[in-house]
Amino acid sequence: MDMDLGTRISELRREKGMTQEQLAKLVGISAPAVSKWETGSSCPDIALLCPLARALDTNVDTLLQFEEELSQERLDEYLNEILEKARTGNREEAEAMLQKQLHTYPSSNALKYNATTVLNFFLMIFPMETSEKKKAWQMQKKQLFEEVRISGNPQYWQGAVSGLAAAAIQEEDFEEAELLLKELPENSTESTLLWMQLYLKKKEPEKALEVTQHRLYVLVRQLLMCLTTLMNGGMITDNEKVLEICGVYHRLEEIFGVGGGVSEGFFVEAYRRMDRPEDALKSLIKMVEASISPMQEPNPLLFSPTIHIEEGQSVTTLEMKQMLLNSILTDDFFAGFLEREELQEAVEKLKQDIRKESAGAKE
């Protein structure tokens, strides 16, 4: 995959308009020796590398095409060539190419990490290989993952630990798998999936269900938070699009049973921006109803029995209810609706709920 040294010498010599005889004379050797270098039948003695580099107006690093770090571009090039060779059925050559690069760049965590993917590819497309060869690939994968893990490289460390944990689960080394999984961040989808696999492998489906439902609940809350940012972050100025996002938020609330009716508040704001007071009023009344209602259990199909809501727990805090009441009574936008029967009923319900909760707090 690399241009060999002989080809590099020939290229540099020709760039200088120099014959083999002229180069040979400069470094004190015979012309046939230069010819052998350029044809690849022999290599320059190490003592000649510096004089040779000077004669060609370069340095030894350039002459040898030394790379201290493997660039992403070069890495992608190497990996693509290896994979293409494997696709054509040249397993031995593809494997040799991979091992050569691992020996050429022994400290490259990027290469080591990506090499595990190549080894997985070998296992997939060469199913008829001997069990010894497959075992060797699996062992090398673990070795590479371990080297990356020990390096602590922040870009690849988590993936390496996950790879080792997955291997331990597959081999039913449950103690090792748990130790590795405890190294991973708790609130990540990747670690959740591995814990789920571990519990299923250990025939503990209840624990597998628990970690999966808990992670799903966190992800739903994060999704709703992202939608809130889209609506309130000034990123989208098209009010029609904001209204559509409100609808998406509302549907997610209904599907997952998470959110507590907060979407009505977003509708109020969207309708205000669009100068649709009647629609804003309808959403405001729904918002009041939601704020004084007890929080509903999340969708039991998705979250039972893991996620529980304390019975009677309110959707909003006492402080938030008081802020909502003050906003309704002082906001000029709703001033013309304060005499409307439906809004008066909603305001009275909100006041009663605040009084009741305030009394309970004092007790």
C-alpha positions as CSV (number, residue, x, y, z in Angstrom):
1,M,0.0,0.0,0.0
2,D,3.0,2.4,0.6
3,M,5.3,3.4,-2.2
4,D,8.4,1.2,-1.5
5,L,11.8,2.7,-0.8
6,G,13.2,1.8,-4.2
7,T,10.3,3.5,-6.1
8,R,10.8,6.6,-3.8
9,I,14.5,6.8,-4.6
10,S,13.8,6.5,-8.3
11,E,11.2,9.2,-8.2
12,L,13.3,11.7,-6.2
13,R,16.3,11.0,-8.5
14,R,14.3,11.6,-11.6
15,E,12.8,14.8,-10.2
16,K,16.4,16.1,-9.9
17,G,17.3,15.0,-13.4
18,M,19.9,12.7,-12.1
19,T,21.1,9.4,-13.6
20,Q,21.7,6.3,-11.5
21,E,25.5,6.7,-12.2
22,Q,25.4,10.3,-10.9
23,L,23.6,9.4,-7.7
24,A,25.9,6.4,-7.2
25,K,28.9,8.7,-7.5
26,L,27.5,11.2,-5.0
27,V,27.1,8.6,-2.3
28,G,30.2,6.5,-3.2
29,I,28.7,3.3,-4.5
30,S,28.2,1.6,-7.8
31,A,25.5,2.3,-10.3
32,P,24.3,-1.4,-10.2
33,A,23.7,-0.9,-6.5
34,V,21.4,2.0,-7.2
35,S,19.6,-0.1,-9.9
36,K,19.1,-2.9,-7.4
37,W,17.6,-0.4,-4.9
38,E,15.2,1.0,-7.4
39,T,14.0,-2.4,-8.6
40,G,13.5,-3.6,-5.1
41,S,16.0,-6.4,-5.1
42,S,18.0,-4.8,-2.3
43,C,17.9,-1.9,0.1
44,P,20.4,0.8,1.0
45,D,22.6,0.1,4.0
46,I,21.4,2.1,7.0
47,A,24.6,4.0,7.1
48,L,23.8,5.3,3.6
49,L,20.4,6.7,4.4
50,C,21.6,10.2,5.5
51,P,24.0,10.7,2.6
52,L,21.4,9.4,0.2
53,A,18.7,11.8,1.6
54,R,21.2,14.7,1.3
55,A,22.1,13.8,-2.3
56,L,18.4,13.8,-3.2
57,D,17.8,17.1,-1.4
58,T,15.4,15.6,1.1
59,N,15.5,14.1,4.6
60,V,15.4,10.6,5.9
61,D,11.8,10.9,7.2
62,T,10.6,12.0,3.7
63,L,12.8,9.3,2.0
64,L,11.3,6.6,4.2
65,Q,7.8,8.3,4.1
66,F,7.8,8.3,7.9
67,E,4.6,9.3,9.6
68,E,4.7,9.9,13.3
69,E,0.9,9.9,13.4
70,L,-1.5,8.0,11.1
71,S,-3.8,10.6,9.5
72,Q,-7.5,9.8,9.2
73,E,-7.2,10.0,5.4
74,R,-4.4,7.5,5.3
75,L,-6.2,5.3,7.8
76,D,-9.3,5.3,5.6
77,E,-7.2,4.5,2.6
78,Y,-5.5,1.5,4.3
79,L,-8.8,0.1,5.7
80,N,-10.6,0.4,2.3
81,E,-7.8,-1.4,0.5
82,I,-7.8,-4.2,3.1
83,L,-11.6,-4.6,3.0
84,E,-11.6,-4.5,-0.8
85,K,-9.0,-7.3,-0.9
86,A,-11.1,-9.3,1.5
87,R,-14.2,-8.8,-0.6
88,T,-12.4,-10.4,-3.5
89,G,-11.7,-13.5,-1.5
90,N,-8.0,-12.9,-0.9
91,R,-8.2,-13.6,2.8
92,E,-4.6,-14.3,3.4
93,E,-3.4,-11.2,1.6
94,A,-6.0,-9.0,3.3
95,E,-5.0,-10.3,6.7
96,A,-1.3,-9.8,5.9
97,M,-2.0,-6.2,4.9
98,L,-3.8,-5.6,8.2
99,Q,-1.0,-7.1,10.3
100,K,1.6,-5.1,8.3
101,Q,-0.2,-1.8,9.2
102,L,-0.6,-2.8,12.9
103,H,3.2,-3.4,13.0
104,T,4.0,-0.2,11.0
105,Y,1.9,1.9,13.4
106,P,2.1,0.1,16.7
107,S,1.0,3.1,18.8
108,S,-2.0,4.1,16.7
109,N,-5.2,3.7,18.7
110,A,-7.3,4.7,15.8
111,L,-5.8,1.9,13.7
112,K,-6.2,-0.6,16.5
113,Y,-9.8,0.3,17.2
114,N,-10.7,0.2,13.5
115,A,-8.8,-3.1,13.0
116,T,-11.3,-4.8,15.3
117,T,-14.0,-3.9,12.8
118,V,-11.9,-5.4,10.0
119,L,-11.5,-8.6,12.0
120,N,-15.3,-8.7,12.5
121,F,-15.6,-8.3,8.7
122,F,-13.3,-11.3,8.3
123,L,-15.4,-13.4,10.6
124,M,-18.5,-12.5,8.7
125,I,-17.3,-13.0,5.1
126,F,-15.1,-16.0,5.8
127,P,-17.5,-18.4,7.6
128,M,-15.7,-21.5,6.3
129,E,-12.4,-20.6,7.9
130,T,-11.0,-23.1,10.5
131,S,-12.1,-22.7,14.1
132,E,-8.5,-22.0,15.0
133,K,-8.3,-19.0,12.6
134,K,-11.6,-17.6,13.9
135,K,-10.4,-18.0,17.5
136,A,-7.2,-16.2,16.6
137,W,-9.2,-13.3,15.1
138,Q,-11.4,-13.1,18.2
139,M,-8.3,-13.2,20.5
140,Q,-6.7,-10.4,18.5
141,K,-9.8,-8.3,18.7
142,K,-9.8,-8.6,22.5
143,Q,-6.1,-7.8,22.6
144,L,-6.5,-4.7,20.5
145,F,-9.5,-3.5,22.5
146,E,-7.5,-4.0,25.7
147,E,-4.5,-2.0,24.4
148,V,-6.9,0.9,23.5
149,R,-8.6,0.6,26.9
150,I,-5.2,0.8,28.7
151,S,-4.2,3.8,26.6
152,G,-7.2,5.8,27.9
153,N,-7.6,7.4,24.6
154,P,-10.8,9.5,25.0
155,Q,-12.0,9.0,21.4
156,Y,-11.9,5.2,21.5
157,W,-11.8,4.2,25.1
158,Q,-15.5,3.8,25.7
159,G,-15.9,1.7,22.5
160,A,-13.0,-0.5,23.5
161,V,-14.4,-1.1,26.9
162,S,-17.8,-1.9,25.3
163,G,-16.2,-4.3,22.9
164,L,-14.4,-6.1,25.8
165,A,-17.7,-6.3,27.7
166,A,-19.6,-7.7,24.7
167,A,-16.9,-10.4,24.3
168,A,-17.1,-11.3,28.0
169,I,-20.9,-11.6,27.8
170,Q,-20.6,-13.8,24.7
171,E,-18.1,-16.0,26.5
172,E,-20.4,-16.0,29.6
173,D,-17.7,-14.5,31.8
174,F,-20.3,-12.6,33.7
175,E,-18.0,-11.4,36.5
176,E,-15.6,-9.8,34.0
177,A,-18.5,-8.3,32.0
178,E,-19.9,-6.6,35.1
179,L,-16.5,-5.2,36.0
180,L,-16.1,-3.7,32.5
181,L,-19.7,-2.4,32.4
182,K,-19.2,-0.5,35.6
183,E,-16.4,1.4,34.0
184,L,-18.8,2.8,31.4
185,P,-21.0,5.9,32.0
186,E,-24.2,4.8,33.6
187,N,-26.5,6.9,31.4
188,S,-25.5,5.8,28.0
189,T,-27.5,3.8,25.5
190,E,-24.6,1.6,24.7
191,S,-24.0,0.5,28.3
192,T,-27.8,-0.1,28.7
193,L,-27.9,-2.4,25.8
194,L,-24.9,-4.4,27.1
195,W,-26.4,-4.6,30.6
196,M,-29.6,-5.9,28.9
197,Q,-27.7,-8.5,27.0
198,L,-25.8,-9.5,30.2
199,Y,-29.0,-10.0,32.2
200,L,-30.7,-11.9,29.4
201,K,-27.6,-14.2,29.2
202,K,-27.8,-14.7,32.9
203,K,-31.5,-15.5,32.6
204,E,-32.6,-12.5,34.6
205,P,-35.2,-10.9,32.2
206,E,-36.7,-8.7,35.0
207,K,-33.4,-6.9,35.4
208,A,-33.0,-6.6,31.6
209,L,-36.5,-5.1,31.4
210,E,-35.7,-2.6,34.2
211,V,-32.6,-1.2,32.7
212,T,-34.2,-1.0,29.3
213,Q,-37.3,0.8,30.5
214,H,-35.3,3.2,32.6
215,R,-33.1,4.2,29.7
216,L,-36.1,4.6,27.4
217,Y,-37.7,7.0,30.0
218,V,-34.5,9.1,30.1
219,L,-34.3,9.2,26.3
220,V,-38.0,10.3,26.0
221,R,-37.4,13.1,28.5
222,Q,-34.3,14.2,26.6
223,L,-36.2,14.1,23.4
224,L,-38.9,16.4,24.8
225,M,-36.2,18.7,26.1
226,C,-34.7,19.0,22.6
227,L,-38.1,19.8,21.2
228,T,-38.5,22.5,23.9
229,T,-35.2,24.0,22.9
230,L,-36.3,24.0,19.2
231,M,-39.4,26.0,20.1
232,N,-37.8,28.4,22.6
233,G,-34.2,28.8,21.5
234,G,-34.8,31.3,18.7
235,M,-33.5,28.8,16.1
236,I,-36.8,28.5,14.2
237,T,-38.5,31.8,13.5
238,D,-41.3,30.4,11.2
239,N,-44.3,30.4,13.5
240,E,-46.1,27.7,11.4
241,K,-43.1,25.4,11.9
242,V,-43.0,26.1,15.6
243,L,-46.7,25.2,15.8
244,E,-46.0,21.9,14.0
245,I,-43.3,21.1,16.6
246,C,-45.8,21.9,19.3
247,G,-48.0,19.2,17.7
248,V,-45.1,16.7,17.7
249,Y,-44.4,17.4,21.4
250,H,-48.1,16.9,22.2
251,R,-48.3,13.6,20.3
252,L,-45.2,12.3,22.1
253,E,-46.8,13.3,25.4
254,E,-49.8,11.2,24.5
255,I,-47.8,8.2,23.2
256,F,-45.4,7.9,26.1
257,G,-47.5,9.4,28.8
258,V,-44.5,11.7,29.7
259,G,-44.6,15.5,29.9
260,G,-47.6,16.2,32.0
261,G,-49.5,18.4,29.5
262,V,-46.7,20.9,29.2
263,S,-47.3,21.1,25.5
264,E,-50.4,23.2,26.1
265,G,-48.1,26.0,27.3
266,F,-46.1,25.8,24.1
267,F,-49.3,26.1,22.1
268,V,-50.3,29.2,24.1
269,E,-47.0,30.9,23.2
270,A,-47.2,29.8,19.5
271,Y,-50.7,31.1,19.1
272,R,-49.7,34.4,20.8
273,R,-46.9,34.9,18.3
274,M,-49.3,34.2,15.4
275,D,-51.9,36.6,16.9
276,R,-54.6,33.9,17.3
277,P,-56.1,34.8,20.6
278,E,-59.0,32.4,20.6
279,D,-56.7,29.4,20.0
280,A,-54.4,30.7,22.6
281,L,-57.3,31.0,25.1
282,K,-58.3,27.4,24.4
283,S,-54.8,26.1,25.0
284,L,-54.5,28.3,28.2
285,I,-57.5,26.7,29.7
286,K,-56.2,23.2,28.8
287,M,-52.9,24.3,30.4
288,V,-54.6,25.3,33.6
289,E,-56.5,21.9,33.7
290,A,-53.2,20.1,33.2
291,S,-51.4,22.0,35.9
292,I,-54.0,21.2,38.6
293,S,-54.3,17.5,37.6
294,P,-52.4,14.7,39.2
295,M,-49.5,13.4,37.2
296,Q,-50.4,10.4,35.1
297,E,-48.4,7.2,35.1
298,P,-46.2,6.9,32.0
299,N,-47.5,4.5,29.3
300,P,-47.6,1.2,31.2
301,L,-47.0,-0.8,28.0
302,L,-43.5,0.8,27.8
303,F,-42.6,1.7,31.3
304,S,-44.3,-0.7,33.7
305,P,-43.2,-1.9,36.2
306,T,-40.0,0.1,36.4
307,I,-41.2,3.7,36.3
308,H,-43.6,4.8,39.0
309,I,-45.2,8.1,39.8
310,E,-46.1,8.9,43.4
311,E,-49.9,8.8,43.8
312,G,-51.4,12.3,43.8
313,Q,-48.2,14.0,42.7
314,S,-49.0,17.2,40.9
315,V,-47.8,18.0,37.4
316,T,-46.5,21.4,38.5
317,T,-45.2,22.9,41.7
318,L,-47.0,25.4,43.9
319,E,-44.7,28.1,42.8
320,M,-45.3,27.4,39.1
321,K,-49.1,27.5,39.7
322,Q,-48.8,30.8,41.4
323,M,-46.7,32.1,38.5
324,L,-49.3,30.9,36.0
325,L,-52.1,32.6,37.9
326,N,-50.3,35.9,38.1
327,S,-49.5,35.7,34.4
328,I,-53.1,35.1,33.5
329,L,-54.3,38.0,35.6
330,T,-51.7,40.5,34.6
331,D,-50.9,39.7,30.9
332,D,-52.3,42.3,28.6
333,F,-52.8,39.6,25.9
334,F,-55.5,37.9,28.0
335,A,-57.0,41.0,29.5
336,G,-59.9,41.0,27.2
337,F,-60.8,37.4,28.1
338,L,-60.9,37.8,31.9
339,E,-64.7,38.2,31.7
340,R,-65.2,35.1,29.7
341,E,-66.9,32.4,31.7
342,E,-64.6,29.5,30.6
343,L,-61.5,31.5,31.7
344,Q,-63.1,32.6,35.0
345,E,-63.9,28.9,35.8
346,A,-60.3,27.9,35.0
347,V,-58.9,30.7,37.1
348,E,-61.2,29.8,40.0
349,K,-60.1,26.2,39.8
350,L,-56.5,27.2,39.8
351,K,-57.0,29.5,42.8
352,Q,-58.7,26.7,44.8
353,D,-55.9,24.3,44.0
354,I,-53.3,26.8,45.1
355,R,-55.2,27.4,48.4
356,K,-55.5,23.8,49.0
357,E,-51.8,23.0,48.3
358,S,-50.7,26.0,50.4
359,A,-52.8,24.8,53.4
360,G,-51.3,21.4,53.0
361,A,-47.8,22.8,52.9
362,K,-48.4,24.7,56.2
363,E,-49.6,21.5,57.9
